[in-house]
Amino acid sequence: MTEARRTTASRHVPVLSQDVIGYLDVREGGTYLDCTLGLAGHASQIARLLGSSGHLIGFDRDPRALELAGERLQELAAELGERMPQVTLVGEAFSRVAEFVEAGSVDGMLADFGVSSMQLDEPERGFSFQTDGPLDMRQDTRQGVTAAQVVNEMDESDLANLIYEYGEERRSRRIARAIVRARPVTTTGQLARIVAGSAPTMKGDRIHPATRTFQALRIHINRELDEIRDLLEAAPRLLRRELHKPTGRLVVISFHSLEDRIAKDVLKDLAGKGIWNVLTRKPVVAEEAETARNPRARSAKLRAAVMLGPGELPAGKALEYQDQGSGRQLTGFAQLKTEKVQKAKGAPGGGRKPRLRK
């Protein structure tokens, strides 16, 4: 790993990491799927607990992220030696996990939605306006339209609707009008200045006025909300659900209200159908100590669910939330010391490894 990339990887701090491990109930010898590998922050923590008989599967459609994650996991393998689990990395969108992973083979799934720290920190990716760069915003740079194409070619009314719907920006028409008048728009800095000039920061607003517009463009270009729905609907088919054995768990982390609303609604709907129990009545959020160390954790919300075993509850019976976090829903597993959690650590797992299609 080059020095620049090593610095990028070392700066990466996975959010709500103790809660992720706790709610996943990571067991030695199990099979765990990280659907948003990024720089392998969460994946590395999971790998440390799996042992040589475990299997870690990581998905990321960003080729650069997949490369960096692979290098980081190779360094972990050198550290763990024989205790390193089997690792399989797949360079595809997480919405396609069901095409590559065998049904009923996974003990736990994790998805950390949104843009990664690496993507924000690299100006050439065009995700951030903190430093000037080309308007790109594609998570998979091998395909798809760029932000520049959308900003310069989309009809003004469609652009306004996009910013309103995906950015939840009330001043979307004013912003879209200013963008169209300023065309061509080629860099993140130029776009940010156009937005700020047409819609200045409002009283009490703590974010940059261009934040919501950039969010809207990113979501649209990468089809993020459709990807999330596809993943959440596929999860029950992949998670383990066997008689007299621990059932599979799902943990998702969102960073804005649109993502969290989808996660909440899908989890609740499938719980009502008797597929799983939701473990988080309210989303878990970071404590002040974590947000002080990692400001990006401020907006993180974690939700979790566990599959119901065969015959565990009558089909169609309304299910209730089973909150296993702390009463305040603040990094619950970081503080919770129940007997159940203590027993979960080091509990034997195992089972078949997932079949990965060629």
Residue pairs with C-beta under 8 A, 6 or more apart in sequence:
1 9
1 68
1 71
1 72
1 75
5 68
5 71
8 39
8 68
8 118
8 121
8 122
9 39
9 68
9 71
9 72
11 117
11 121
12 38
12 39
12 41
12 117
12 118
13 41
13 117
13 293
13 294
13 297
14 20
14 41
14 42
14 45
14 112
15 112
15 253
15 286
15 290
15 294
15 296
15 297
15 300
16 253
16 284
16 286
16 290
16 297
16 300
16 302
16 331
17 41
17 42
17 45
18 331
18 333
18 334
19 284
19 302
19 325
19 331
19 332
19 333
19 334
20 42
20 45
20 110
20 251
20 253
20 302
21 45
21 46
21 49
21 333
22 332
22 333
22 334
22 336
22 341
23 249
23 251
23 279
23 280
23 284
23 302
23 304
23 324
23 325
23 333
24 32
24 46
24 108
24 110
24 249
24 251
24 304
25 108
25 246
25 249
25 344
26 32
26 46
26 49
26 50
26 108
27 49
27 107
27 246
27 344
27 346
27 347
27 348
27 349
28 49
28 50
28 51
28 53
28 54
28 346
28 347
28 348
28 349
29 50
29 51
29 53
29 54
29 348
29 349
29 350
29 351
30 50
30 54
30 55
30 107
30 108
30 349
30 350
30 351
31 54
31 55
31 57
31 105
31 106
31 107
31 351
31 353
31 354
32 46
32 50
32 54
32 55
32 56
32 57
32 106
32 107
32 108
32 109
32 110
33 57
33 58
33 59
33 97
33 101
33 106
33 108
33 109
33 110
33 238
34 40
34 42
34 43
34 46
34 56
34 57
34 58
34 59
34 110
35 59
35 94
35 97
35 109
35 110
35 111
35 231
36 59
36 60
36 94
36 110
36 111
36 112
36 113
36 116
37 43
37 58
37 59
37 60
37 65
37 66
37 69
37 89
38 60
38 65
38 69
38 112
38 116
38 117
38 118
39 65
39 68
39 69
39 72
39 116
39 117
39 118
40 58
40 68
40 69
40 72
40 73
40 76
42 110
42 112
43 56
43 58
43 69
43 73
44 72
44 73
44 76
46 56
46 108
46 110
47 54
47 56
47 73
47 76
47 80
47 84
47 85
47 87
48 76
48 80
50 56
50 85
51 83
51 85
52 82
52 83
52 84
52 85
53 85
53 350
54 85
54 86
54 349
55 85
55 86
55 87
55 88
55 353
55 354
56 73
56 85
56 86
56 87
56 88
57 87
57 88
57 89
57 90
57 101
57 106
57 354
57 356
58 66
58 69
58 73
58 87
58 88
58 89
58 90
59 89
59 90
59 91
59 92
59 93
59 94
59 96
59 97
59 100
60 66
60 69
60 89
60 91
61 91
61 92
61 93
61 94
61 139
61 140
62 116
62 119
62 139
62 140
62 141
63 91
63 140
63 141
63 142
64 118
64 141
65 116
65 118
65 119
66 89
66 91
68 118
69 89
70 89
73 87
73 89
76 84
77 84
77 87
86 353
88 356
90 100
90 356
92 99
92 100
93 140
93 227
94 111
94 227
94 231
95 226
95 227
95 230
95 231
95 234
97 231
97 234
97 238
98 234
98 237
98 238
99 357
100 356
100 357
101 238
101 354
101 355
101 356
102 238
102 352
102 354
102 355
103 237
103 238
104 237
104 238
104 239
104 240
104 241
104 242
105 238
105 240
105 351
105 352
105 353
105 354
105 355
106 238
106 239
106 240
106 248
106 354
107 239
107 240
107 246
107 248
107 249
107 349
107 351
108 239
108 248
108 249
108 250
108 251
109 235
109 238
109 239
109 248
109 249
109 250
109 251
110 251
110 252
110 253
111 228
111 231
111 250
111 251
111 252
111 253
112 252
112 253
113 224
113 228
113 252
113 253
113 254
113 255
113 259
114 224
114 254
114 255
114 256
114 259
115 127
115 139
115 218
117 296
119 125
119 127
119 139
120 127
120 128
120 130
121 128
122 133
123 131
123 132
123 133
123 188
124 133
124 134
124 136
125 133
125 136
125 137
125 141
126 133
126 134
126 135
126 136
126 137
126 146
126 147
126 188
127 136
127 137
127 188
127 214
127 218
128 188
128 214
129 188
129 189
129 191
129 192
129 208
129 210
129 214
131 188
131 189
132 187
132 188
132 189
132 190
133 187
133 188
133 189
134 146
134 148
134 186
134 187
134 188
135 146
135 147
135 148
135 151
135 185
135 186
135 187
135 188
135 191
136 146
136 147
136 148
137 146
137 147
137 214
137 217
137 218
137 221
137 222
138 144
138 145
138 146
138 221
138 222
139 222
140 222
144 221
144 222
145 221
146 221
147 191
147 217
147 218
147 221
148 185
148 186
150 159
150 162
150 217
150 220
150 221
151 159
151 179
151 183
151 185
151 191
151 217
152 183
152 184
152 185
154 162
156 176
156 177
156 180
157 176
159 176
159 179
159 180
160 172
160 173
160 175
160 176
160 177
161 172
162 172
162 216
162 217
162 220
163 169
163 172
163 175
163 176
163 212
163 213
163 216
163 217
164 170
164 172
164 173
164 216
165 216
166 215
166 216
166 217
166 219
166 220
166 225
166 258
167 212
167 213
167 214
167 215
167 216
167 219
168 212
168 257
168 258
169 175
169 199
169 212
169 213
169 216
171 198
171 199
174 198
174 199
175 194
175 195
175 198
175 199
175 213
177 198
178 194
178 195
178 197
178 198
179 185
179 191
179 194
179 195
182 190
182 194
185 191
185 194
188 214
191 210
191 213
191 214
192 208
192 210
192 214
195 209
195 210
195 213
196 208
196 209
196 210
199 209
200 209
201 208
201 209
202 209
215 256
218 224
219 225
219 258
224 259
225 258
225 259
225 262
228 259
228 262
228 263
229 262
229 266
232 250
232 252
232 262
232 263
232 266
232 267
233 266
235 250
236 270
236 275
236 276
236 307
238 248
239 247
239 248
239 249
239 250
239 307
240 246
240 247
240 248
240 307
240 351
241 247
241 248
241 307
241 308
241 309
241 310
242 309
242 310
243 309
243 310
243 311
244 309
245 309
245 351
246 347
246 349
247 276
247 306
247 307
247 308
247 309
248 306
248 307
249 279
249 304
249 305
249 306
249 307
250 267
250 276
250 304
250 305
250 306
251 302
251 303
251 304
252 263
252 302
252 303
252 304
253 300
253 301
253 302
254 260
254 263
254 283
254 300
254 301
254 303
255 296
255 299
255 300
255 301
256 299
260 283
260 301
260 303
263 303
264 283
264 303
267 276
267 278
267 303
267 305
268 278
270 276
270 305
271 277
271 278
271 305
271 319
271 321
272 318
272 319
273 316
274 308
274 313
274 314
274 315
274 316
274 317
274 319
275 307
275 308
276 305
276 306
276 307
276 308
277 305
277 306
277 308
277 319
277 321
277 322
278 303
278 304
278 305
278 319
278 321
278 322
279 304
279 305
279 306
279 321
279 322
279 323
279 324
279 325
280 302
280 303
280 304
280 321
280 323
280 324
280 325
280 329
281 321
281 323
281 329
282 323
282 329
283 301
283 302
283 303
283 329
284 301
284 302
284 303
284 304
284 325
284 329
284 330
284 331
284 332
285 300
285 301
285 302
285 329
285 330
286 294
286 297
286 298
286 300
286 330
286 331
287 330
287 331
287 334
290 297
290 331
291 297
291 298
313 319
323 329
324 332
324 336
324 340
325 332
325 333
325 336
326 332
326 335
326 336
333 341
